[in-house]
Amino acid sequence: MTNKAIIHTESAPAAIGTYSQAVKVNNTVYLSGQIPLVAETMVLIEGDISAQIDQVFKNLSSVCEASGGDLSNIVKLNIFLTDLSHFPTVNEIMGQYFQEPYPARAAIGVKELPKGAEVEMDGILVI
């Protein structure tokens, strides 16, 4: 029997389309993409790519916590960048949020992201 729950938290940006922040099926949580929106204002965080990446990890962390886990439970992380030259910055900031063993990961260059964001991330966690 499948146990499905929709995850929502006010600590992360509200969905800006027809999707949920996350969906939990049994002990697996599917995280929707997070861009660097500030939850309280629903506006992109000000600052450079480092600020955007940091905000995305904060948003993902909030959704993970709302689902009963944390970033260490992520087993697969997808990173979307409008400029792949920012990949070393992603690695540097990711090292502040994750410890070994690191999740499986993909980094994908894309033309554009919602709201003009430079980075978006989604993932899967197992609790």
C-alpha positions as CSV (number, residue, x, y, z in Angstrom):
1,M,0.0,0.0,0.0
2,T,1.4,3.4,-1.0
3,N,1.4,6.1,1.6
4,K,1.4,9.5,-0.2
5,A,1.6,12.9,1.5
6,I,1.9,16.4,0.1
7,I,4.6,18.4,1.9
8,H,4.2,22.1,2.4
9,T,6.0,24.6,4.6
10,E,5.8,28.4,5.0
11,S,9.6,28.4,5.6
12,A,10.2,27.8,1.8
13,P,8.8,29.7,-1.2
14,A,5.2,28.8,-2.1
15,A,4.7,26.9,-5.3
16,I,4.5,29.4,-8.3
17,G,2.7,26.9,-10.5
18,T,0.7,23.7,-10.5
19,Y,3.0,21.6,-8.3
20,S,3.7,20.9,-4.6
21,Q,6.9,21.8,-2.8
22,A,7.4,18.1,-2.3
23,V,5.6,14.8,-2.3
24,K,6.4,12.0,0.1
25,V,5.7,8.4,-0.9
26,N,6.4,5.9,1.8
27,N,9.9,6.9,2.9
28,T,11.0,8.7,-0.3
29,V,10.5,12.4,-0.8
30,Y,10.5,14.0,-4.2
31,L,11.6,17.7,-3.9
32,S,10.3,20.1,-6.5
33,G,12.8,22.6,-7.9
34,Q,13.8,25.5,-5.7
35,I,15.0,28.8,-7.1
36,P,16.5,31.5,-4.8
37,L,13.2,33.1,-3.8
38,V,12.9,34.4,-0.2
39,A,9.9,32.7,1.3
40,E,8.6,35.8,3.1
41,T,8.7,38.1,0.0
42,M,8.6,35.6,-2.9
43,V,11.2,37.8,-4.5
44,L,14.7,36.6,-5.7
45,I,17.3,37.2,-3.1
46,E,19.6,40.1,-3.9
47,G,23.2,39.5,-4.5
48,D,25.5,37.5,-6.7
49,I,25.4,33.8,-7.6
50,S,26.8,32.8,-4.2
51,A,23.8,34.4,-2.5
52,Q,21.4,32.6,-4.9
53,I,23.0,29.2,-4.4
54,D,23.0,29.7,-0.6
55,Q,19.3,30.6,-0.7
56,V,18.4,27.6,-2.8
57,F,20.1,25.3,-0.2
58,K,18.2,27.1,2.6
59,N,14.9,26.5,0.7
60,L,15.7,22.9,0.1
61,S,16.6,22.4,3.7
62,S,13.3,23.9,4.8
63,V,11.3,21.5,2.6
64,C,13.4,18.5,3.8
65,E,12.7,19.4,7.4
66,A,9.0,19.7,6.7
67,S,9.1,16.2,5.3
68,G,10.8,14.8,8.4
69,G,14.3,14.8,7.1
70,D,17.2,17.1,6.4
71,L,19.8,17.7,3.6
72,S,21.8,14.6,4.7
73,N,18.8,12.5,3.6
74,I,19.2,13.6,-0.1
75,V,20.3,10.7,-2.3
76,K,20.0,12.5,-5.6
77,L,20.5,16.2,-6.3
78,N,19.9,17.9,-9.7
79,I,21.5,21.4,-10.2
80,F,20.4,23.6,-13.1
81,L,22.6,26.6,-13.9
82,T,22.2,29.3,-16.5
83,D,26.0,29.6,-16.6
84,L,28.1,26.4,-15.9
85,S,31.1,28.6,-15.0
86,H,29.4,28.9,-11.6
87,F,29.9,25.2,-11.0
88,P,33.0,25.7,-8.7
89,T,30.9,28.1,-6.6
90,V,28.2,25.4,-6.3
91,N,30.8,22.9,-5.1
92,E,32.2,25.4,-2.5
93,I,28.8,26.3,-1.1
94,M,27.5,22.7,-1.2
95,G,30.5,21.7,1.0
96,Q,29.0,24.0,3.7
97,Y,25.7,22.1,3.6
98,F,26.8,18.5,3.0
99,Q,29.3,16.1,4.4
100,E,30.5,12.8,3.0
101,P,29.0,10.6,1.8
102,Y,27.7,13.1,-0.8
103,P,24.5,12.5,-2.7
104,A,24.5,11.4,-6.4
105,R,24.3,14.6,-8.4
106,A,23.9,16.1,-11.9
107,A,24.7,19.6,-13.0
108,I,22.9,20.8,-16.1
109,G,23.4,24.0,-18.1
110,V,20.1,25.6,-19.1
111,K,19.2,28.6,-21.1
112,E,16.9,30.2,-18.5
113,L,15.1,29.6,-15.3
114,P,11.8,30.9,-13.7
115,K,11.8,34.5,-12.5
116,G,15.3,35.1,-14.0
117,A,17.0,32.9,-11.4
118,E,20.6,31.7,-12.2
119,V,20.2,28.4,-10.3
120,E,17.6,25.9,-9.5
121,M,17.9,22.6,-7.6
122,D,15.6,19.6,-7.0
123,G,16.2,16.2,-5.5
124,I,15.1,13.0,-3.9
125,L,15.6,12.1,-0.3
126,V,15.1,8.9,1.6
127,I,14.1,9.1,5.2
